[in-house]
Amino acid sequence: MTMLTFFYIVIGINAFIALCYLLWGFICVHNKEHGRLLYFIRFMVMIVCPVIGILYFVCSNLFHKLFFHKDVDLSAVIFNKEKIRQVERSDMEREINFAPIEEAIAVSDYKNQRQLMMDVLRSDIRSSLGSISLALNSEDSEVSHYAASALRDELGDFRSTVLKIQKNLHSKEQYVPAECCRLIEYMHPVLIQEIFPEPEHKGYVLIFEEAVSTLYNSHPDMVKNKYYEWLIDQLLLIHDTDAAKKWCDIVKTRLKEQLTAYKCLLKFYYTTQNSRLFFETMQELKQSDIPIDNDTLEIFRTFS
């Protein structure tokens, strides 16, 4: 057999395989417009590059099946990226037209939705995660993609940071008070937005309680009044009334004759539907000389 004959046989077999691939693709393709074009392009590659074209597609498909057959679990991926904040001059005309994301999602003006989402993402989004999560329900795929990407990055950073600080609590005895305060201050702004699934949120509340408890047991004077209030709010949110009752008793004893103690007790009695103790505590606060804040004043106006 001469080399020319061998060449013709190879070209013929290559053309036959390429033609069979093209016919098979035209029969099995689901997306007729784009799918058939893709198969035709591959057919032309096989014809123009005999043998090499077929080997390329066979090897690429084989690699895909062997190494990329599993879907990537993005929820398990933590993206830690250093972000650079760009300082820009205020655009007064744009800022006075800001609307809540809830209202923007309710309308079908996708252009305004996208603009609002981009404006939010350019700011400090850590305090807007709850609102951004609402954009996941947008009918505009681009808006929902922006929201999903932002939440993935921020929540990934939150998970990794909480894990890191928690490890420091267990490994560095001399820095425990500072690490506890750091963990409490870091977790609270995210927890109050209620963006995690219920089981995960409950787990973070337990970590939050552990930090407050560790700080209270080691350096009780470093536990700020707001820490007690934050913790009791979160415990009531996950319906852990026993733990909330324990901390209410601690607050009642430690912060006697302070507004924080009364606020915590009022929240606890209201959540547990203990109307008798609720009104007794409210009346006791009214008759005391303790200065009240706007939130407590609103409670008086509502229930008086």
Salt bridges, closest charged atoms under 4 A:
ASP119 OD1 - ARG94 NH1 3.53
ASP119 OD1 - ARG122 NH2 2.66
ASP140 OD2 - ARG114 NE 2.55
GLU142 OE1 - ARG114 NH1 3.27
ASP153 OD2 - LYS81 NZ 3.56
ASP153 OD1 - ARG152 NE 3.56
GLU154 OE2 - LYS83 NZ 2.69
GLU179 OE1 - ARG182 NH1 3.61
GLU185 OE2 - LYS224 NZ 3.62
GLU185 OE2 - LYS226 NZ 3.65
GLU200 OE2 - ARG159 NE 2.77
GLU209 OE2 - LYS246 NZ 3.82
GLU210 OE2 - HIS170 NE2 3.20
ASP221 OD1 - ARG254 NH2 2.78
GLU229 OE2 - LYS263 NZ 3.32
GLU229 OE2 - LYS267 NZ 2.85
ASP233 OD2 - LYS267 NZ 3.17
ASP249 OD2 - LYS245 NZ 3.02
GLU280 OE2 - ARG276 NH1 3.18
ASP293 OD2 - LYS263 NZ 2.80
GLU298 OE2 - ARG301 NH1 3.15
